[in-house]
Amino acid sequence: MSFSKPNQSENITLGQLVNGNEQAFSVLFEEYSPQVYYIGLKYLKSQDLANDVVQDTFLKLWNYRSYIDSSQPIKPLIVTFAKRIILNLIRDEKRKIFKHLEIYAASSTYSNKTEEQVIFNETHQVYQEAVKALPERRREVFLLKSAQGKSNEEVAEALDLSVNTVKSQYTKALRAIREFISNYYAVLALAVAATGEI
């Protein structure tokens, strides 16, 4: 990916930014923030997270201003900052999902679910896609245990299965969900790392 040298106007703006000029910073923010927002929204699928990417990218730019070479284009630096922030947010989202999966796996019943777990189930699209990708019987076992809080014995009775089959299907469901999520975020991270967008 090649970036051209900054034009004279941007060169002046960058020189002013290096010296701490807030107006120069505002000019760059106005020019590049919509593009940073777009790329954040594209990969994170969340307006709130995309706004976080914009704020964090430009905060980082402001804090890094004294190291900027005003003879070089600013776009590659902004792209680099945005990509790193997006990758960190992707890792954070993946950790949150795995944390909730560990809670499910560690608990035998879920009748005392916290509000956070309910919101997690309703809002994490990747998690929902992973659950939908399970074979039907495995999905039924997983949802009865995780969403309805049923014990192994209750699930076995409801689905006319042995308790050992329920345990096995539930363990396989957790493993499949973890694998689905890991693969999803690995592909997403590669896409972000390879992008030259902005």
C-alpha positions in Angstrom: 0.0 0.0 0.0 1.5 3.3 -1.0 0.5 6.7 0.3 1.4 9.9 -1.5 3.2 12.8 0.2 0.9 15.2 2.0 -0.2 18.3 0.0 1.1 21.7 1.1 -2.1 22.4 3.1 -1.9 19.1 5.0 1.8 19.7 5.5 1.1 23.0 7.2 -1.7 21.5 9.3 0.6 18.7 10.4 3.3 21.2 11.3 0.8 23.0 13.4 -0.4 19.8 15.0 3.1 18.9 16.0 3.3 22.2 17.9 0.1 21.5 19.8 -2.3 23.6 17.7 -5.9 22.4 18.6 -7.3 24.0 15.4 -5.0 21.8 13.3 -6.2 18.8 15.3 -9.8 19.8 14.6 -9.1 20.0 10.9 -7.6 16.5 10.8 -10.5 15.2 13.0 -13.1 16.6 10.6 -11.3 15.2 7.6 -10.6 11.6 8.9 -13.1 10.8 11.6 -15.9 9.8 9.3 -13.6 7.3 7.6 -12.3 6.0 10.9 -15.9 5.6 12.1 -16.8 3.7 8.9 -14.0 1.2 9.3 -14.8 0.7 13.0 -18.5 0.1 12.2 -17.6 -2.2 9.3 -15.6 -4.6 11.5 -17.2 -4.1 14.9 -20.8 -3.9 13.8 -21.6 -1.5 16.7 -22.1 2.3 16.5 -20.9 2.7 20.1 -17.7 0.7 19.5 -17.1 2.6 16.2 -17.4 5.9 18.1 -14.9 4.5 20.6 -12.5 3.8 17.8 -12.8 7.3 16.5 -12.2 8.8 20.0 -9.3 6.5 20.9 -7.7 6.9 17.5 -7.7 10.7 17.7 -6.7 10.8 21.3 -3.7 8.6 20.4 -3.0 10.9 17.5 -3.0 13.9 19.8 -0.8 12.2 22.4 1.6 11.1 19.6 1.7 14.5 17.9 5.2 15.5 18.9 6.6 12.4 17.0 4.8 13.1 13.7 6.9 13.9 10.7 5.0 16.6 9.0 6.7 15.8 5.6 4.9 12.4 5.6 1.2 11.7 5.0 -0.9 11.4 8.2 -3.3 8.9 6.8 -1.1 5.8 7.3 -0.5 6.7 10.9 -4.3 7.2 11.5 -4.9 3.8 9.8 -2.4 2.1 12.0 -3.8 3.6 15.2 -7.4 2.7 14.2 -6.4 -0.9 13.2 -4.7 -1.5 16.5 -7.6 -0.1 18.5 -10.1 -2.3 16.5 -7.9 -5.4 17.0 -7.8 -4.7 20.8 -11.6 -4.3 20.8 -12.0 -7.5 18.9 -9.8 -9.3 21.5 -11.8 -7.7 24.3 -15.1 -8.9 22.7 -13.8 -12.4 22.3 -12.6 -12.5 25.9 -16.1 -11.4 27.1 -17.8 -14.1 25.2 -15.4 -16.8 26.5 -15.8 -15.5 30.0 -19.6 -16.0 29.7 -19.0 -19.5 28.2 -16.8 -20.4 31.2 -19.6 -19.2 33.6 -22.0 -21.5 31.7 -19.6 -24.4 31.8 -18.8 -24.0 35.5 -22.4 -23.7 36.7 -24.8 -26.6 36.8 -27.9 -24.4 36.7 -28.6 -21.0 35.5 -31.7 -20.0 37.3 -29.8 -17.3 39.1 -28.5 -15.6 35.9 -27.4 -12.0 36.3 -28.8 -9.3 34.2 -25.4 -9.1 32.5 -25.7 -12.7 31.3 -29.2 -12.0 29.9 -28.0 -9.0 28.0 -25.0 -10.9 26.8 -27.3 -13.6 25.3 -29.5 -11.1 23.6 -26.9 -8.8 22.2 -23.9 -10.8 21.1 -24.5 -11.6 17.5 -21.5 -13.9 17.1 -22.5 -15.9 20.1 -26.1 -16.3 18.7 -24.7 -17.3 15.3 -22.5 -19.9 17.0 -25.5 -21.3 18.9 -27.6 -21.4 15.7 -24.8 -23.4 13.9 -25.1 -26.2 16.4 -26.8 -29.4 15.3 -30.5 -29.3 16.4 -30.3 -31.8 19.4 -27.1 -30.3 20.7 -28.6 -26.8 20.4 -31.7 -27.9 22.4 -29.5 -29.4 25.1 -27.4 -26.2 25.3 -30.3 -23.8 25.4 -32.3 -25.8 28.0 -29.2 -25.8 30.2 -27.9 -22.3 29.6 -30.9 -20.2 28.7 -33.6 -22.0 30.8 -31.4 -23.1 33.7 -32.4 -26.7 33.7 -30.3 -29.4 35.3 -28.8 -32.3 33.4 -31.6 -34.5 34.8 -34.3 -32.1 33.8 -32.9 -31.8 30.3 -32.6 -35.6 30.0 -36.2 -36.0 31.0 -37.5 -33.3 28.7 -35.6 -34.6 25.7 -35.9 -38.3 26.5 -32.1 -38.7 26.7 -29.7 -40.2 29.2 -28.0 -37.9 31.7 -24.6 -38.9 30.2 -25.8 -38.0 26.7 -26.9 -34.6 28.0 -23.5 -34.0 29.6 -21.7 -35.1 26.4 -23.9 -33.0 24.1 -23.5 -29.9 26.4 -19.7 -30.3 26.5 -19.6 -30.7 22.7 -21.8 -27.6 22.3 -19.5 -25.5 24.4 -16.5 -26.7 22.4 -18.2 -26.0 19.1 -19.3 -22.5 20.2 -15.7 -21.7 21.4 -14.3 -22.9 18.1 -16.9 -20.9 16.1 -16.1 -17.8 18.0 -12.3 -18.3 17.8 -12.5 -18.8 14.0 -14.8 -15.8 13.6 -12.5 -13.4 15.5 -9.4 -14.9 13.9 -10.8 -14.1 10.4 -12.0 -10.7 11.5 -8.6 -9.8 13.0 -6.9 -10.9 9.7 -9.3 -8.8 7.7 -8.6 -5.7 9.9 -4.8 -6.3 9.8 -4.9 -6.6 6.0 -7.1 -3.6 5.3 -5.7 -0.5 3.8 -9.1 1.2 4.1 -9.8 4.7 5.5 
